[in-house]
């Protein structure tokens, strides 16, 4: 007797395996109705399969900015890298993103996510904001 948290019976589980057998063997959808197939990703969809977004990887400045904006609130700014690291940790940001802030100068203050993303990716005008 199976004692798990399964919502399906053993019989239903076998049925589902049989239904998916063609898909698993062929590597592409086997149904003729298009509405059964998942929608393909659009060109402007964020990269999900590539893992967490982190500066220094193949992530673009826009992807880093989007990830930072998802976690940080407007009330967080202006802030130093140390304060932002605390906010990112409280927001359960990926470790690679938090650790990238350690390389920034401590005396720099960021007014918004755009400035922070520019400095993290090296595409910004960071010299203007130092010691302000």
N, C-alpha and C positions, 0 to 999 in steps of 0.2 A: 504494500500500500504506500502510495506516495504522500508524503506530508510536507508540502512546500507551500509557498505563497502563490502558486500557479493559479491563474483564473480559468485555465483551459483544462479540459479532461485529456486523458491520454489519447483517446480516439480523435478528438478535435485537433490535437497536436499532430497526429499522423496525417490527418486530412490536409492540414496547412502545409506540411512538408511535401506532400504529393502535388499540391497546387503550385508550389514554388520550384519544383524540380526542373521544369523546362527553362525557367529564368536562370537558375543557378548553373545549369549546364551550358546554355547558349551564350550567356553574358549580355544579352539584350532582351528587351520586352518581347513576350511571345503572344500577346493579345492583339487582336485586330482592331479593337476599338481604341481610338486615340485618347479618349477621356480617361482611360485607365492609367495611362502613362504619366509619370510625374513631369511637371513643367521644367524645361531646361533653364539653366541659369542665364541671366541677362548679362550683357557686357559690363554694366555698371554695378553689378552685385559685389559686395565685399567678399574677399577671399576668406572662406571658412575652413577649407580642407588643409590649408597651409600651416595650421597651428596658430598660436597666439601671435598677435602683431607686436613686433619689437623693432626699434630703430637699429640700423646696422644690418638688418637682414634684407630680403628682397622687398620689404614693405615700402610703399611710397609715402611721401609726406602726407598725402590725403588720408591714407589708411591709418597712419599714426595719429593724426589729428582726430579722426573719427573715433578711434579707440579711447583717446584721452577724453574727448568730449562726452563719451558714453559714461565715463566713471566720475569725472570731476564736475562739480557744480559751478555756476557763475559766482556764487558767494565765496568761493575758494580764492579767487584772485583779488588783488595782486598777492603773490606769494613767492617765497624762495624755493629752491629745489628741495630743501629739507622738509618744508611744510607740505609740498606737493607729494613727496614720497610717503608721508604719513597718510595723506588723503587717499592715495592710490592703494596703499595697503588696507585701509579701512574699506575700500571699495572692491577688494579682492581682485586687483589687477594682476595680470601675469607677472611673474618674478622678473622676466627679462625686461619688461617695460619699467618696472620700479628701479631695477639696477642700472638702467641707462641714465637715470637722473643723477646717480652718484658721480658721474663724470663731468657734470656741469659745475661751473664756479659757484661757490656758496654765496657770494655777494650779489649775484644776479637776482633781480625780481622780475617776475613775468606778470603782465597785465591780463593776458588771456591765453586760451588754448592754442591759438594760431602761433603766437610768439614761442611758446614752449615746443610745439611740434617743429617749427623751423630750426630751433637750436638743436633739438634731438637728432634731426635728420641731416643737419649741416647745410640746409638750403636757405638759411635765414640771415637776417641782419643783426646778429647778436652783439656786435661790438657797440652798437648804440645804447643798449640797455644795461651795460655793465656799470656797476656802482651807482645806480640811480635810486 
